[in-house]
Amino acid sequence: MVEWDENMRPYHPFRSRSMPPPPPPAPRPHSPGWTQNCFYPAGTTVWYAGTIWRCDAPHTSGALAREPPVSPHLWSPAYPPPSSSHRPPSPYDLSTRPRIGASLSPGLGRSMSVGSFTSWDSGSGIEGARDARARLMALREDPEFARDRSYLRDELLGARVWRVGGVGAFAYAEDTEVERVRQSAFREYTADNGREDWLHAARARTAAYANAEANGGIVPLLRWVIVESWAPIPHDALPIGHEEDGHVLYASRVWFDGGLHVGKAGDHLAVRCATSVGGRVHSAPTFEVLCGSLDTVEWVPVEPGQLAVFPGLQPVEAGRQSDGRAIFVARAEHHREDRLESYEVLTYATTHRR
């Protein structure tokens, strides 16, 4: 019999010594193995990668419903047993707003322990299963938390970050009531805060993401990261296009005239960041850049005269104008005097991978 401690690790009486904890005994696969092209009703259990999985939604396995570890929207691990003391986490609360010169190493407290799972054997499949389960929980919980105006205010002040993308003050909501709340929260923020406040909040959010990654926590698959004037553009910055001469372009955002505006960034630019606002191009030595993986996103074309609406898709969160209206990350082919008519908007490839 294996006992479990509060961190979901098997208890062992000799843990205090230098010897490593023994691996847990493998459960007997009473459930049938997962297979392709098989219909699974909700509640069905299967055996896969050393773990028993429970079906959360009826489906037929196949190209769009793959193995349980990579389909957290369909499956959840049923072994090991969940801790009876577990409580769903709230988005990371950074508690206090950083000041100029303050150390940006916010403590993420108990929220960090929820996303930080320990595996006894990297080949057991348990660690990946738990990470998938934790992200699935965040996908269910964070959109609900984001309906709370106080949570949006904390995010704007840099006192809170989300565990998944597509939610929060900067994300466009198809639900008109939710979008109205986000616009209102942003206008309230801009009434009392300016560029320096945005910089403080951006630095706090970036520090929170770094802290979460270092401790095995859940972070959005796409996130905006501050780039100081003396720092290199992060290695995982998302390429969104290129200049005529081939230089790579990245999405950037900066505070200007009461809004958070999207522009382009690249090492070949004089100040590395250029943003067009009001018909003029503005440069900024310190800016935020969008980081993440290309397999998380897709570009959706918008033709001339077409409204920029994307039913069933979530645009990647970017910025907002001073009146609160959302700004998207977009790109278009441009040849000097050409008038831009069609363009593409960056969205998440799936609502289950954010």
Secondary structure, 3 states (H helix, E strand, C coil): CCCECCCCCECCCCCCCCCCCCCCCCCCCCCCECCCCCEECCCCEEEECCEEEEECCCEECECCECCHHHCCCCEEECCCCCCCCCCCCCCEECCCCCCCCCCCCCCCHHHHHHHCCCCCCCCCCHHHHHHHHHHHHHHHHHHHHCCCHHHHHHHHHCCEECCCCCCCCCCCCCCHHHHHHHHHHHHHHHHHCCHHHHHHHHHHHHHHHHHHHHCCCCCCCEEEEEECCCCCCCCCECEEEECCCCCEEEEEEEEECCEEEEEEECCCCCCCEEEEECCEEEECCCEEEEEECHHHEEEEEECCCCCCCCCCCCECCCEECCCCCEECCEECCCCCCCCCCCEEEEEECCCCCC
